[in-house]
């Protein structure tokens, strides 16, 4: 246990140093080196929430394949980083359907670690994903959002112009309870 005099000496010393420098936040293209952190962020949501319909944690091979497929289709897969290498969120778009008529229609995914929530970083990341999607010729982004436990995601998508297109009730089961999805879309005018 630290006595009062020692504690105040430590406080004065810390005050003399000044505040810790802020670590910059950046958004960049995902790389293979980011995949272990992406896997950990997503697997947290699988284990602890109903916002994803995956039931078992996904391995690194799944994410390696995802990165390769998105690179092949020239679709954005972005990471939100604190500093150079600390991934605190990710977002990507993937083909909505395999039929050729849907070629420029994608579904988005966005996930943030606990360290990134409540700081408007989701807005920053989703805005960048929308911008990158426009740059590669995407016509429409579809968001499929769980109807329970995802209020922040629904609000974020609405804030950035996504329109609600429908509700699919009780289409999945998570943790023994039925859950549905809201469908939202953003037309990029292409």
C-alpha positions in Angstrom: 0.0 0.0 0.0 1.3 3.5 -0.9 1.1 6.2 1.8 -0.5 9.5 1.1 2.8 11.5 0.8 4.2 9.0 -1.8 0.9 9.0 -3.8 0.9 12.9 -4.0 4.6 12.8 -5.0 3.7 10.5 -7.8 0.7 12.7 -8.9 2.9 15.8 -8.9 5.5 14.0 -11.1 2.9 12.8 -13.5 1.5 16.4 -13.8 4.9 17.7 -14.6 5.2 15.3 -17.5 2.0 16.6 -19.0 -0.7 14.5 -20.7 0.2 11.4 -22.6 0.5 12.1 -26.3 -2.5 11.0 -28.2 -2.0 8.1 -30.5 -3.2 8.9 -34.0 -6.2 7.1 -35.4 -6.0 6.1 -39.1 -8.0 4.1 -41.6 -6.1 2.0 -44.2 -6.5 -1.0 -46.4 -6.5 -4.3 -44.5 -3.4 -6.5 -44.9 -2.7 -10.1 -44.0 -0.9 -8.9 -40.9 -4.1 -7.4 -39.6 -6.2 -10.6 -39.9 -5.4 -12.0 -36.4 -6.7 -8.8 -34.8 -9.7 -8.7 -37.1 -10.5 -12.3 -36.2 -10.3 -11.5 -32.5 -12.6 -8.5 -32.8 -15.2 -10.5 -34.8 -15.0 -13.6 -32.6 -15.8 -11.5 -29.6 -19.1 -10.5 -31.2 -19.8 -14.2 -32.1 -19.2 -15.3 -28.5 -20.9 -12.4 -26.7 -23.6 -10.7 -28.8 -26.5 -11.4 -31.2 -25.4 -8.9 -33.8 -23.9 -11.6 -36.0 -25.5 -14.8 -37.1 -22.3 -16.8 -37.0 -22.4 -19.2 -34.1 -18.8 -20.5 -33.9 -15.6 -18.5 -33.9 -14.0 -18.1 -37.3 -10.4 -19.1 -37.8 -7.6 -17.2 -39.5 -8.1 -19.2 -42.8 -11.6 -17.8 -43.1 -10.3 -14.2 -42.9 -7.4 -15.0 -45.3 -9.9 -16.2 -47.9 -12.1 -13.2 -47.3 -9.2 -10.8 -47.9 -8.2 -12.7 -51.1 -11.8 -12.7 -52.5 -12.3 -9.0 -51.8 -9.0 -8.2 -53.4 -9.9 -10.2 -56.4 -13.2 -8.2 -56.8 -11.4 -4.9 -56.0 -13.7 -4.3 -53.1 -12.6 -2.3 -50.0 -11.6 -4.0 -46.8 -10.5 -1.3 -44.3 -9.1 -1.3 -40.8 -9.3 1.4 -38.2 -6.0 1.6 -36.4 -4.8 3.3 -33.2 -1.2 4.0 -34.1 0.3 2.0 -37.0 -0.6 -1.6 -36.1 -3.3 -1.7 -33.4 -6.5 -2.6 -35.2 -9.5 -1.4 -33.3 -12.1 -1.9 -36.0 -12.7 -3.0 -39.5 -15.2 -2.7 -42.3 -15.7 -4.2 -45.7 -18.1 -4.7 -48.5 -18.7 -8.1 -50.2 -20.8 -9.2 -53.1 -24.5 -9.2 -52.2 -25.5 -12.0 -54.6 -23.7 -14.1 -57.2 -26.0 -13.3 -60.1 -24.5 -10.9 -62.7 -27.3 -8.4 -62.3 -26.1 -7.8 -58.8 -22.6 -7.1 -59.9 -22.3 -3.6 -58.4 -24.5 -4.3 -55.3 -22.6 -5.2 -52.1 -23.3 -5.9 -48.4 -21.3 -4.1 -45.8 -20.0 -5.2 -42.5 -18.5 -3.0 -39.8 -17.2 -4.0 -36.3 -15.4 -2.0 -33.7 -13.6 -3.1 -30.6 -14.7 -1.8 -27.2 -11.8 0.7 -27.3 -13.3 2.3 -30.4 -16.9 2.7 -29.4 -18.5 6.0 -28.4 -15.9 8.1 -30.1 -17.5 8.7 -33.5 -14.9 6.3 -35.1 -17.7 4.1 -36.5 -18.9 7.2 -38.5 -15.4 7.9 -39.7 -14.9 4.2 -40.8 -18.2 3.8 -42.5 -17.8 7.1 -44.3 -14.5 5.9 -45.7 -16.0 2.6 -46.7 -18.8 4.4 -48.6 -16.2 6.7 -50.3 -14.0 3.7 -51.3 -17.1 1.8 -52.5 -18.0 4.7 -54.7 -14.5 4.8 -56.1 -14.6 1.2 -57.3 -18.0 1.6 -58.9 -20.4 0.2 -56.3 -24.0 1.1 -57.1 -25.8 0.1 -53.9 -24.7 -0.9 -50.4 -27.0 -3.2 -48.4 -26.8 -3.4 -44.6 -28.2 -6.5 -42.9 -28.5 -5.6 -39.2 -29.7 -7.7 -36.3 -33.0 -6.5 -34.9 -31.8 -6.9 -31.3 -28.6 -5.5 -29.7 -27.6 -3.4 -32.7 -29.2 -0.1 -32.0 -25.9 1.8 -32.5 -25.4 0.2 -35.8 -28.9 1.0 -37.0 -28.4 4.7 -35.9 -25.0 4.9 -37.6 -26.4 3.6 -40.9 -29.4 5.9 -40.7 -27.1 8.9 -40.0 -25.1 8.2 -43.1 -28.2 8.0 -45.3 -29.1 4.3 -45.4 -32.8 3.8 -45.8 -34.8 1.0 -44.1 -36.0 -1.4 -46.7 -37.7 -4.1 -44.6 -37.6 -6.3 -41.6 -37.2 -10.1 -41.6 -38.5 -11.3 -38.2 -37.3 -14.4 -36.4 -35.1 -15.7 -39.2 -32.3 -17.0 -37.0 -31.7 -18.3 -33.5 -28.9 -16.9 -31.3 -28.3 -18.1 -27.7 -31.6 -20.0 -27.9 -33.7 -17.0 -28.9 -35.2 -16.0 -32.2 -33.7 -12.9 -33.9 -34.4 -11.0 -37.0 -32.8 -8.6 -39.4 -33.4 -5.1 -40.7 -32.5 -4.5 -44.3 -31.2 -1.1 -45.1 -29.6 0.3 -48.3 -27.7 3.2 -49.6 -27.8 4.1 -53.2 -24.5 5.5 -54.5 -26.0 6.9 -57.7 -24.1 4.9 -60.2 
